[in-house]
Amino acid sequence: MSGTPDERLARVLLGWPEEMRVLRRFGLHDGQRLLDLGSGPGVVAAELLRLLPGSTLVAVDSRAEGLPHVWEVPGPGVAHMALLRATVTRLPLRADAFDFALARLVFQYLPRPVEAAREAMRVLCPGGRLAVSDVDRTLSLAVNPELPELEMLMSRYDAWHRDRGGDRGVGARLRDILREAGAGRVETETIRFESRPETAELYLEALMGPRRLRGLREAGYAMQAEVDDFLAARAQWLLSPGRAVSRYLRIACGTKER
Ligand SMILES: C[S@@+](CC[C@H](N)C(=O)[O-])C[C@H]1O[C@@H](n2cnc3c(N)ncnc32)[C@H](O)[C@@H]1O
């Protein structure tokens, strides 16, 4: 991940206070045994433990290289955290071991998200809850003034994702996925969060930062000239006084039946 720990925190946690409010309404509270599925570098995991210091947390990610970054995130919660390298569809964890599981921005990568939800249900205790938050591409981008070069690269990113078995429209299917995985009482919520002019660059960065641009180019989904066009348009866009980016996140939460 690029940037200082503070910059990463800001980029990953756009809209986080509202998301946290929704998660609390869905049953997240202090003192629980938490599971963070597809934790990435653990920014959210560390933030959860900062806000819920009486909880313990297991963070799971299939990529080893992301996890060490978690130790750079300051906070007392790190002492209550265990890191596990595993795939979310096959967790080396015993049944009924967690009260609340969160899968944030990971279902979009999974060819079979129902399997992951089922596996999460297995390790939850009866009455435990699984919250899945993810993008819904039909909603997830509103940029003012228009920035067609970004739209174009986002479409390429969607295609790249799809070709690897993922789905950036998964947010619209979360209720069905949880139901199919056997969850009872599924609740859903859509969060919208909007940049201010001074945070617009951060929002753009989260959507199409240097790492994603490099990935698109290296994987053959964008040409250098297209990246250059985007960067030039972006520089102009950042000068516009009313610049704003709105983003949406779908959250669904289901209960493991007793
Ligand atoms: C966009 S990041 C989200 C990180 C974090 N949840 C957050 O909200 O900032 C997605 C993460 O999911 C992980 N991932 C993707 N497929 C996975 C799988 N099958 N099992 C475990 N982790 C997976 C990736 O390695 C990556 O770290």
The ligand as an SDF file (V2000), in Angstrom:
LIG
                    3D

 27 29  0  0  0  0  0  0  0  0999 V2000
  -10.0580   -4.0450   -1.1950 C   0  0  0  0  0  0  0  0  0  0  0  0
   -9.2310   -4.9940   -0.0010 S   0  0  0  0  0  0  0  0  0  0  0  0
  -10.2610   -4.6400    1.4160 C   0  0  0  0  0  0  0  0  0  0  0  0
   -9.4740   -4.6080    2.6880 C   0  0  0  0  0  0  0  0  0  0  0  0
  -10.2750   -4.2330    3.9250 C   0  0  0  0  0  0  0  0  0  0  0  0
  -11.3540   -5.1590    4.1700 N   0  0  0  0  0  0  0  0  0  0  0  0
  -10.8010   -2.8200    3.8310 C   0  0  0  0  0  0  0  0  0  0  0  0
  -12.0040   -2.6240    3.8580 O   0  0  0  0  0  0  0  0  0  0  0  0
   -9.9850   -1.9060    3.7260 O   0  0  0  0  0  0  0  0  0  0  0  0
   -9.6830   -6.6760   -0.3750 C   0  0  0  0  0  0  0  0  0  0  0  0
   -8.8620   -7.7060    0.3460 C   0  0  0  0  0  0  0  0  0  0  0  0
   -9.4800   -8.9730    0.1790 O   0  0  0  0  0  0  0  0  0  0  0  0
   -8.4670   -9.9420    0.0740 C   0  0  0  0  0  0  0  0  0  0  0  0
   -9.0190  -11.1530   -0.5580 N   0  0  0  0  0  0  0  0  0  0  0  0
   -9.4600  -11.2890   -1.8290 C   0  0  0  0  0  0  0  0  0  0  0  0
   -9.8950  -12.5450   -2.0260 N   0  0  0  0  0  0  0  0  0  0  0  0
   -9.7320  -13.2060   -0.8500 C   0  0  0  0  0  0  0  0  0  0  0  0
   -9.9940  -14.5280   -0.4200 C   0  0  0  0  0  0  0  0  0  0  0  0
  -10.5370  -15.4410   -1.2400 N   0  0  0  0  0  0  0  0  0  0  0  0
   -9.7020  -14.8740    0.8570 N   0  0  0  0  0  0  0  0  0  0  0  0
   -9.1500  -13.9680    1.7050 C   0  0  0  0  0  0  0  0  0  0  0  0
   -8.8890  -12.6820    1.3580 N   0  0  0  0  0  0  0  0  0  0  0  0
   -9.1680  -12.3150    0.0920 C   0  0  0  0  0  0  0  0  0  0  0  0
   -7.3750   -9.2650   -0.7350 C   0  0  0  0  0  0  0  0  0  0  0  0
   -6.1370   -9.8870   -0.5320 O   0  0  0  0  0  0  0  0  0  0  0  0
   -7.4360   -7.8410   -0.1840 C   0  0  0  0  0  0  0  0  0  0  0  0
   -6.5150   -7.6640    0.8560 O   0  0  0  0  0  0  0  0  0  0  0  0
  1  2  1  0
  2  3  1  0
  2 10  1  0
  3  4  1  0
  4  5  1  0
  5  6  1  0
  5  7  1  0
  7  8  2  0
  7  9  1  0
 10 11  1  0
 11 12  1  0
 11 26  1  0
 12 13  1  0
 13 14  1  0
 13 24  1  0
 14 15  1  0
 14 23  1  0
 15 16  2  0
 16 17  1  0
 17 18  1  0
 17 23  2  0
 18 19  1  0
 18 20  2  0
 20 21  1  0
 21 22  2  0
 22 23  1  0
 24 25  1  0
 24 26  1  0
 26 27  1  0
M  CHG  2   2   1   9  -1
M  END
$$$$
